[in-house]
Structure formats: C-alpha cells, structure tokens
Amino acid sequence: MSFDQIVQKTLCPFARTSKMGPPLTVASADVERELREHRTAIADFFRTARADELDGMVITFEDETLGASLDSLTRLTKRFFETLCALYPGVYIQDSPRPDETWYAMIEGERFFVVSFAPCYPEHSPRHNHGSPHTYFLLQPASTFERNAEAIDRRRERIHRAFTAVGRPYDAPLANVENDMFKSVMPIEPIDRHIPWWEAGDGAMKKAG
C-alpha cells in the first residue's frame, strides 16, 4: 500500500485534496546516507512550497524494522532530525524541551513539522497506515496551515467527531501543543502522554557531510 492509498482512507477532508511535492524514498536502513542524497530535493521542496501552494512531502522508509515498534519509530525520528540538523542550519534539537515553549524547524526559510505513520500504530490510531509495512514521514510546511487557517478552524470540531466515531480519537492537545518537537511521534496508549524521541539511545549519529 502506498501513502496515496492511506490518504484516501483518512477521515481528514484536507488530506484527499492536498497538493504534494515529489515523494522521496529511503530504501535501506542506512537512513543518514540516503537522506544526504536527498538533501537538494528536500531543500527544493521547502524553497518552493509557499509559492507553489504545496501541502506536504512524503518520505517513505522501506526497511520494515524502522517503524515496527514505537521504540524503533522513536529511534528513527531521532536519527532523522539529527541528520537534518547536520544538513540544514535552520534545524536544531532543544536540549530540554517543554511542551509549552515555542520550537520549530526551518529549511529554506519555511517552518515545518513532521508527522509519522508507521506499522506500530494499531487500527484505532489516527496514525494507522492500513497494513503497509513501510514507515512514512509527512513533512508539512507552515504555509499550508496559514493558507487554510479559516477552513481548518471552521471544520475542526467536525473532523474530531468523525475520528472519534470510528474509534480513532484525534489527539487535539497534541496537535495544539506549542512545541513542534512533541508532534512527530504520537503515543499509542495513553494518547495524552508525550514521546521524548530526542532521548532515544541509538548510539552515535553518522555525521552528514
């Protein structure tokens, strides 16, 4: 199953009509090396996202071990952000982040945040990927939310009720937390806790050059 097929199954009305940038694939477990190879493509997406009214870019991680459990997804997220830190000066990781303080990543002047979909998320999770063995990172530029702010506010409660009605409660507090670091990995149970992916102990990072 591709991410496009997952999008068609989501209850978010904005997802189905979103305009996406070119998708990228990380085929092996050597995440750092392959992300370095995509450095220009990622920068190009963020440089043009606002002018071209792009809503996101999807990176598919094909190695099935990377998102098989919440712990492995947490380690992948840390590796991902550490590599971005080495590639782009506007990305950094706070030492002791708090949910109520502002933090965001920026590439080519575009603020963005990351949402993950992985096999570890069960059917009752909004991050469920409907049987795909792959892990997907959706990189969303802030400009898409600025552009659709009125429509999002108008339909927010309806969207939340739709997720709840099918047993996939939407974590509104997580979505509205001030610090974007906390949004990348969604908890499974209970959904109101935070996942500190920046504390994952996966060894020394391979330096991006």
Backbone as CSV, one residue per row, in Angstrom:
resi,resn,N_x,N_y,N_z,CA_x,CA_y,CA_z,C_x,C_y,C_z
1,MET,0.843,-1.195,0.000,0.000,0.000,0.000,0.876,1.241,0.000
2,SER,0.541,2.192,-0.841,1.294,3.444,-0.921,0.696,4.475,0.037
3,PHE,1.424,5.565,0.248,0.905,6.629,1.102,-0.330,7.268,0.477
4,ASP,-0.388,7.339,-0.855,-1.570,7.888,-1.528,-2.815,7.086,-1.174
5,GLN,-2.669,5.764,-1.073,-3.814,4.923,-0.708,-4.205,5.137,0.753
6,ILE,-3.222,5.350,1.596,-3.505,5.641,3.000,-4.275,6.946,3.121
7,VAL,-3.874,7.943,2.345,-4.542,9.251,2.365,-6.018,9.107,2.007
8,GLN,-6.331,8.232,1.055,-7.713,8.059,0.640,-8.581,7.440,1.730
9,LYS,-7.948,6.791,2.701,-8.691,6.154,3.787,-8.829,7.055,5.016
10,THR,-8.128,8.173,5.012,-8.172,9.031,6.183,-9.504,9.780,6.267
11,LEU,-9.825,10.215,7.476,-11.059,10.970,7.689,-10.834,12.474,7.595
12,CYS,-9.589,12.886,7.407,-9.307,14.316,7.281,-9.664,14.783,5.871
13,PRO,-10.616,15.693,5.729,-11.051,16.119,4.388,-9.981,16.879,3.622
14,PHE,-9.022,17.456,4.311,-7.983,18.222,3.629,-6.938,17.315,2.980
15,ALA,-6.777,16.110,3.523,-5.730,15.208,3.034,-5.976,14.780,1.595
16,ARG,-7.219,14.484,1.263,-7.526,13.939,-0.061,-7.316,14.953,-1.179
17,THR,-7.415,16.213,-0.854,-7.275,17.249,-1.880,-5.936,17.984,-1.793
18,SER,-5.045,17.492,-0.955,-3.774,18.179,-0.762,-2.889,18.081,-2.000
19,LYS,-2.071,19.088,-2.186,-1.132,19.144,-3.307,0.260,18.843,-2.756
20,MET,0.807,17.707,-3.184,2.039,17.221,-2.599,3.240,17.459,-3.500
21,GLY,4.400,17.607,-2.869,5.652,17.685,-3.601,6.097,16.301,-4.014
22,PRO,7.162,16.187,-4.795,7.659,14.881,-5.236,8.019,14.004,-4.042
23,PRO,7.532,12.753,-4.014,7.850,11.870,-2.891,9.291,11.385,-2.949
24,LEU,9.822,11.063,-1.781,11.177,10.541,-1.675,11.147,9.180,-1.001
25,THR,12.124,8.343,-1.319,12.203,7.006,-0.742,13.569,6.769,-0.120
26,VAL,13.564,6.244,1.092,14.773,5.760,1.750,14.658,4.240,1.763
27,ALA,15.434,3.584,0.927,15.231,2.159,0.658,15.907,1.240,1.667
28,SER,16.925,1.721,2.374,17.688,0.855,3.262,17.633,1.370,4.687
29,ALA,18.296,0.641,5.592,18.378,1.076,6.981,19.437,2.148,7.176
30,ASP,20.207,2.446,6.140,21.226,3.497,6.221,20.548,4.844,5.979
31,VAL,19.761,5.246,6.940,18.920,6.441,6.830,19.748,7.692,6.577
32,GLU,20.843,7.833,7.300,21.653,9.039,7.202,22.221,9.220,5.798
33,ARG,22.773,8.159,5.242,23.379,8.260,3.913,22.340,8.628,2.867
34,GLU,21.186,7.974,2.900,20.181,8.235,1.876,19.552,9.619,2.037
35,LEU,19.404,10.085,3.256,18.898,11.445,3.441,19.879,12.476,2.909
36,ARG,21.165,12.209,3.070,22.156,13.122,2.496,22.000,13.193,0.986
37,GLU,21.690,12.064,0.356,21.499,12.046,-1.092,20.260,12.840,-1.508
38,HIS,19.302,12.971,-0.609,18.070,13.719,-0.899,18.152,15.181,-0.453
39,ARG,19.313,15.609,-0.051,19.455,16.944,0.532,18.908,18.040,-0.385
40,THR,19.274,18.005,-1.655,18.842,19.050,-2.583,17.338,18.993,-2.830
41,ALA,16.791,17.770,-2.965,15.360,17.620,-3.231,14.517,18.152,-2.077
42,ILE,14.948,17.896,-0.854,14.223,18.401,0.314,14.282,19.926,0.359
43,ALA,15.472,20.479,0.108,15.619,21.933,0.101,14.773,22.569,-0.991
44,ASP,14.739,21.952,-2.171,13.935,22.484,-3.282,12.451,22.511,-2.923
45,PHE,11.992,21.464,-2.242,10.582,21.432,-1.848,10.236,22.618,-0.953
46,PHE,11.038,22.835,0.070,10.728,23.904,1.012,10.948,25.285,0.409
47,ARG,11.840,25.399,-0.535,12.067,26.690,-1.179,10.874,27.102,-2.036
48,THR,10.141,26.131,-2.568,9.035,26.418,-3.484,7.655,26.173,-2.878
49,ALA,7.593,25.636,-1.656,6.310,25.213,-1.080,5.297,26.338,-0.986
50,ARG,5.724,27.499,-0.526,4.789,28.610,-0.353,4.283,29.128,-1.702
51,ALA,5.198,29.376,-2.637,4.805,29.937,-3.932,3.959,28.952,-4.733
52,ASP,4.275,27.661,-4.643,3.550,26.641,-5.415,2.356,26.080,-4.656
53,GLU,2.106,26.580,-3.441,0.985,26.143,-2.595,1.003,24.629,-2.386
54,LEU,2.166,24.120,-2.002,2.330,22.701,-1.715,1.979,22.429,-0.258
55,ASP,1.319,21.301,-0.019,0.842,20.986,1.322,1.731,19.997,2.073
56,GLY,2.636,19.339,1.374,3.487,18.392,2.077,4.391,17.614,1.152
57,MET,5.342,16.917,1.771,6.230,15.996,1.078,6.296,14.721,1.917
58,VAL,6.236,13.574,1.257,6.277,12.299,1.955,7.618,11.615,1.719
59,ILE,8.232,11.165,2.804,9.422,10.334,2.726,9.034,8.934,3.182
60,THR,9.223,7.946,2.310,8.902,6.559,2.625,10.163,5.821,3.056
61,PHE,10.118,5.214,4.229,11.215,4.383,4.729,10.811,2.929,4.505
62,GLU,11.496,2.252,3.595,11.074,0.919,3.176,11.558,-0.199,4.089
63,ASP,12.607,0.021,4.861,13.072,-1.015,5.777,12.000,-1.244,6.841
64,GLU,11.484,-2.458,6.927,10.330,-2.736,7.759,10.635,-2.688,9.255
65,THR,11.898,-2.712,9.623,12.236,-2.679,11.050,12.165,-1.269,11.630
66,LEU,12.182,-0.259,10.781,12.310,1.117,11.257,11.067,1.636,11.972
67,GLY,9.911,1.068,11.682,8.687,1.516,12.342,7.863,0.375,12.887
68,ALA,8.509,-0.767,13.113,7.778,-1.950,13.558,7.277,-1.830,14.993
69,SER,7.945,-1.033,15.792,7.529,-0.796,17.171,7.631,0.697,17.464
70,LEU,6.999,1.112,18.532,7.068,2.523,18.897,8.503,2.911,19.251
71,ASP,9.241,1.995,19.868,10.640,2.274,20.197,11.479,2.469,18.938
72,SER,11.280,1.610,17.936,12.065,1.746,16.704,11.685,3.017,15.958
73,LEU,10.412,3.384,15.980,9.987,4.633,15.350,10.602,5.838,16.066
74,THR,10.686,5.757,17.384,11.296,6.827,18.163,12.764,6.992,17.794
75,ARG,13.481,5.878,17.651,14.894,5.944,17.267,15.048,6.508,15.853
76,LEU,14.152,6.090,14.948,14.202,6.606,13.579,13.983,8.117,13.561
77,THR,13.051,8.588,14.355,12.764,10.027,14.403,13.978,10.806,14.880
78,LYS,14.660,10.287,15.883,15.861,10.961,16.372,16.936,10.982,15.288
79,ARG,17.154,9.862,14.625,18.145,9.804,13.549,17.789,10.782,12.430
80,PHE,16.509,10.866,12.123,16.043,11.758,11.066,16.353,13.216,11.398
81,PHE,15.978,13.646,12.592,16.198,15.039,12.963,17.680,15.347,13.150
82,GLU,18.444,14.412,13.681,19.872,14.642,13.821,20.528,14.832,12.456
83,THR,20.072,14.069,11.474,20.626,14.223,10.130,20.224,15.564,9.527
84,LEU,18.978,15.959,9.701,18.559,17.278,9.215,19.361,18.386,9.880
85,CYS,19.681,18.217,11.158,20.486,19.221,11.855,21.840,19.402,11.180
86,ALA,22.417,18.298,10.701,23.718,18.353,10.052,23.635,18.907,8.636
87,LEU,22.465,18.798,8.023,22.306,19.221,6.628,21.813,20.650,6.469
88,TYR,21.001,21.131,7.420,20.352,22.431,7.260,20.535,23.269,8.528
89,PRO,21.006,24.487,8.395,21.284,25.318,9.581,20.040,25.720,10.365
90,GLY,18.855,25.656,9.757,17.635,26.063,10.433,16.971,24.956,11.236
91,VAL,17.613,23.794,11.337,17.054,22.686,12.112,17.946,22.436,13.322
92,TYR,17.368,22.365,14.494,18.117,22.067,15.704,17.207,21.325,16.672
93,ILE,17.802,20.686,17.654,17.059,19.941,18.662,17.306,20.590,20.022
94,GLN,16.254,20.929,20.712,16.396,21.522,22.043,16.949,20.496,23.022
95,ASP,17.727,20.975,23.991,18.298,20.082,24.988,17.256,19.565,25.976
96,SER,16.428,20.438,26.475,15.411,20.045,27.459,14.081,20.683,27.067
97,PRO,13.447,20.163,26.016,12.224,20.799,25.510,11.047,20.684,26.470
98,ARG,10.185,21.691,26.426,8.937,21.691,27.182,7.781,21.892,26.211
99,PRO,6.649,21.253,26.451,5.518,21.371,25.525,5.019,22.799,25.351
100,ASP,5.189,23.636,26.375,4.606,24.978,26.343,5.552,26.044,25.794
101,GLU,6.719,25.659,25.290,7.629,26.648,24.728,7.736,26.469,23.219
102,THR,7.890,27.568,22.529,7.913,27.548,21.071,9.202,26.927,20.543
103,TRP,9.049,25.989,19.641,10.180,25.415,18.900,9.669,25.006,17.535
104,TYR,10.466,25.211,16.530,10.119,24.715,15.208,11.384,24.569,14.379
105,ALA,11.285,23.716,13.366,12.384,23.524,12.427,12.112,24.344,11.175
106,MET,13.171,24.743,10.483,13.023,25.569,9.295,14.066,25.168,8.248
107,ILE,13.616,25.009,7.011,14.501,24.739,5.879,14.145,25.722,4.772
108,GLU,15.152,26.382,4.237,14.962,27.375,3.165,13.926,28.431,3.547
109,GLY,13.935,28.835,4.823,13.037,29.880,5.287,11.612,29.431,5.527
110,GLU,11.330,28.145,5.374,9.972,27.620,5.563,9.925,26.798,6.847
111,ARG,9.086,27.212,7.785,8.866,26.447,9.000,8.068,25.187,8.647
112,PHE,8.375,24.090,9.326,7.659,22.848,9.032,7.622,21.958,10.266
113,PHE,6.744,20.951,10.231,6.814,19.908,11.239,6.561,18.555,10.594
114,VAL,6.870,17.507,11.346,6.875,16.144,10.815,5.800,15.322,11.507
115,VAL,5.027,14.564,10.715,4.030,13.635,11.228,4.401,12.247,10.721
116,SER,4.425,11.264,11.613,4.826,9.910,11.222,3.628,8.964,11.172
117,PHE,3.675,8.057,10.196,2.714,6.963,10.070,3.535,5.676,9.991
118,ALA,3.207,4.685,10.822,4.079,3.520,10.904,3.288,2.252,11.229
119,PRO,3.882,1.079,10.935,3.196,-0.183,11.222,2.896,-0.392,12.703
120,CYS,3.639,0.278,13.578,3.409,0.080,15.011,2.096,0.674,15.482
121,TYR,1.507,1.577,14.716,0.257,2.193,15.142,-0.921,1.272,14.839
122,PRO,-1.706,0.909,15.855,-2.834,-0.002,15.655,-3.992,0.663,14.927
123,GLU,-4.988,-0.116,14.646,-6.119,0.354,13.837,-6.851,1.517,14.487
124,HIS,-6.820,1.599,15.813,-7.559,2.674,16.475,-6.779,3.982,16.524
125,SER,-5.582,4.017,15.948,-4.786,5.245,15.972,-4.992,6.060,14.695
126,PRO,-5.046,7.399,14.794,-5.098,8.237,13.589,-3.846,8.103,12.728
127,ARG,-2.746,7.565,13.285,-1.508,7.371,12.533,-1.410,5.964,11.931
128,HIS,-2.472,5.189,12.006,-2.521,3.839,11.435,-2.265,3.901,9.929
129,ASN,-1.434,2.963,9.407,-1.138,3.015,7.968,-1.746,1.857,7.191
130,HIS,-2.815,1.258,7.720,-3.677,0.329,6.988,-2.919,-0.847,6.379
131,GLY,-2.009,-1.418,7.141,-1.357,-2.644,6.714,-0.075,-2.482,5.933
132,SER,0.314,-1.275,5.604,1.580,-1.088,4.895,2.743,-1.421,5.827
133,PRO,3.762,-2.152,5.333,4.917,-2.472,6.172,5.912,-1.323,6.283
134,HIS,5.673,-0.250,5.534,6.622,0.857,5.488,6.261,1.946,6.493
135,THR,7.229,2.799,6.762,7.023,3.953,7.630,7.065,5.209,6.773
136,TYR,6.170,6.140,7.066,6.062,7.358,6.264,6.226,8.581,7.158
137,PHE,7.063,9.509,6.723,7.174,10.806,7.380,6.572,11.850,6.451
138,LEU,5.564,12.538,6.942,4.936,13.615,6.196,5.509,14.931,6.691
139,LEU,6.215,15.627,5.815,6.790,16.935,6.141,5.810,18.004,5.665
140,GLN,5.272,18.766,6.602,4.253,19.751,6.272,4.754,21.172,6.528
141,PRO,4.764,22.012,5.494,5.194,23.409,5.671,4.131,24.222,6.384
142,ALA,4.565,25.184,7.173,3.625,26.029,7.908,2.719,26.812,6.968
143,SER,3.201,27.092,5.767,2.407,27.902,4.836,1.092,27.230,4.450
144,THR,1.039,25.893,4.484,-0.225,25.232,4.145,-1.285,25.514,5.202
145,PHE,-0.882,25.625,6.470,-1.834,25.918,7.535,-2.223,27.390,7.532
146,GLU,-1.286,28.245,7.192,-1.616,29.666,7.068,-2.631,29.875,5.949
147,ARG,-2.447,29.159,4.858,-3.316,29.303,3.686,-4.725,28.775,3.962
148,ASN,-4.829,27.741,4.804,-6.115,27.083,5.037,-6.651,27.325,6.447
149,ALA,-6.147,28.345,7.123,-6.481,28.565,8.536,-7.983,28.684,8.774
150,GLU,-8.669,29.460,7.959,-10.103,29.669,8.183,-10.883,28.371,7.988
151,ALA,-10.552,27.617,6.949,-11.258,26.364,6.685,-10.994,25.341,7.783
152,ILE,-9.753,25.307,8.282,-9.415,24.375,9.355,-10.201,24.712,10.610
153,ASP,-10.245,25.966,10.997,-10.984,26.366,12.186,-12.474,26.060,12.048
154,ARG,-12.995,26.240,10.860,-14.421,26.032,10.630,-14.804,24.555,10.735
155,ARG,-13.905,23.661,10.352,-14.235,22.241,10.285,-13.565,21.420,11.366
156,ARG,-12.849,22.047,12.260,-12.050,21.329,13.254,-12.888,20.362,14.093
157,GLU,-13.963,20.864,14.695,-14.769,20.020,15.566,-15.413,18.871,14.811
158,ARG,-15.851,19.117,13.585,-16.453,18.058,12.775,-15.452,16.951,12.489
159,ILE,-14.201,17.327,12.205,-13.145,16.347,11.941,-12.874,15.513,13.187
160,HIS,-12.792,16.165,14.345,-12.540,15.445,15.595,-13.658,14.442,15.879
161,ARG,-14.912,14.846,15.652,-16.037,13.936,15.894,-15.996,12.746,14.951
162,ALA,-15.581,12.968,13.713,-15.510,11.874,12.735,-14.470,10.839,13.142
163,PHE,-13.317,11.284,13.621,-12.291,10.350,14.087,-12.787,9.571,15.304
164,THR,-13.425,10.252,16.228,-13.918,9.601,17.442,-14.998,8.581,17.128
165,ALA,-15.849,8.875,16.164,-16.969,7.995,15.827,-16.511,6.633,15.319
166,VAL,-15.333,6.563,14.711,-14.840,5.275,14.191,-13.772,4.681,15.105
167,GLY,-13.665,5.206,16.322,-12.740,4.618,17.286,-11.301,5.026,17.116
168,ARG,-11.056,6.151,16.449,-9.691,6.657,16.296,-9.635,8.079,16.849
169,PRO,-9.679,8.219,18.148,-9.746,9.563,18.738,-8.578,10.431,18.316
170,TYR,-8.889,11.633,17.916,-7.885,12.601,17.471,-7.306,13.297,18.690
171,ASP,-5.991,13.352,18.786,-5.346,13.952,19.941,-5.205,15.455,19.729
172,ALA,-6.266,16.177,20.008,-6.255,17.631,19.815,-5.203,18.333,20.671
173,PRO,-5.035,17.948,21.948,-3.993,18.606,22.739,-2.600,18.449,22.130
174,LEU,-2.298,17.275,21.569,-1.004,17.073,20.927,-0.878,17.961,19.699
175,ALA,-1.926,18.042,18.899,-1.886,18.864,17.689,-1.706,20.339,18.018
176,ASN,-2.219,20.767,19.182,-2.177,22.176,19.533,-1.031,22.553,20.457
177,VAL,-0.166,21.591,20.789,0.943,21.896,21.686,1.869,22.916,21.023
178,GLU,2.436,23.784,21.811,3.235,24.891,21.278,4.544,24.419,20.646
179,ASN,5.135,23.380,21.220,6.443,22.900,20.779,6.282,21.807,19.727
180,ASP,6.722,22.068,18.490,6.541,21.122,17.394,7.327,19.829,17.576
181,MET,8.339,19.822,18.433,9.101,18.591,18.661,8.201,17.472,19.161
182,PHE,7.167,17.829,19.899,6.305,16.834,20.530,5.298,16.214,19.565
183,LYS,5.183,16.755,18.354,4.148,16.301,17.429,4.588,15.155,16.521
184,SER,5.892,14.905,16.443,6.395,13.971,15.436,5.988,12.527,15.700
185,VAL,6.054,12.105,16.963,5.704,10.723,17.310,4.486,10.749,18.215
186,MET,3.411,10.144,17.759,2.186,10.105,18.549,2.199,8.879,19.453
187,PRO,1.818,9.018,20.705,1.751,7.853,21.594,0.627,6.905,21.176
188,ILE,0.665,5.703,21.700,-0.403,4.733,21.423,-1.358,4.667,22.605
189,GLU,-0.866,4.308,23.757,-1.676,4.268,24.976,-0.835,4.747,26.150
190,PRO,-1.332,5.692,26.913,-2.485,6.554,26.631,-2.100,7.636,25.635
191,ILE,-3.064,8.166,24.934,-2.754,9.094,23.853,-2.391,10.486,24.352
192,ASP,-2.558,10.737,25.655,-2.267,12.081,26.146,-0.850,12.216,26.727
193,ARG,-0.008,11.202,26.568,1.373,11.340,27.038,2.266,11.789,25.877
194,HIS,3.474,12.209,26.181,4.402,12.661,25.158,5.501,11.626,24.944
195,ILE,5.985,11.526,23.715,7.056,10.605,23.375,8.345,11.411,23.182
196,PRO,9.294,11.324,24.118,10.539,12.098,24.005,11.537,11.420,23.073
197,TRP,11.290,11.499,21.778,12.139,10.805,20.805,13.580,11.303,20.849
198,TRP,13.788,12.535,21.284,15.137,13.107,21.340,16.010,12.436,22.404
199,GLU,15.407,11.607,23.262,16.164,10.892,24.283,16.488,9.460,23.870
200,ALA,16.082,9.056,22.663,16.313,7.684,22.217,17.802,7.374,22.177
201,GLY,18.196,6.233,22.748,19.610,5.878,22.802,19.992,4.917,21.698
202,ASP,20.214,5.445,20.507,20.546,4.576,19.371,22.014,4.698,18.975
203,GLY,22.877,5.171,19.877,24.289,5.254,19.543,24.649,6.551,18.853
204,ALA,25.881,6.663,18.509,26.374,7.892,17.878,25.825,8.045,16.485
205,MET,25.483,9.263,16.143,24.978,9.566,14.806,26.102,9.544,13.787
206,LYS,25.812,9.004,12.599,26.763,9.110,11.488,26.732,10.544,10.982
207,LYS,27.873,11.170,10.900,27.924,12.575,10.522,27.536,12.778,9.066
208,ALA,26.643,13.741,8.844,26.268,14.073,7.468,27.274,15.081,6.936
209,GLY,27.664,14.871,5.693,28.643,15.781,5.132,28.099,16.538,3.970
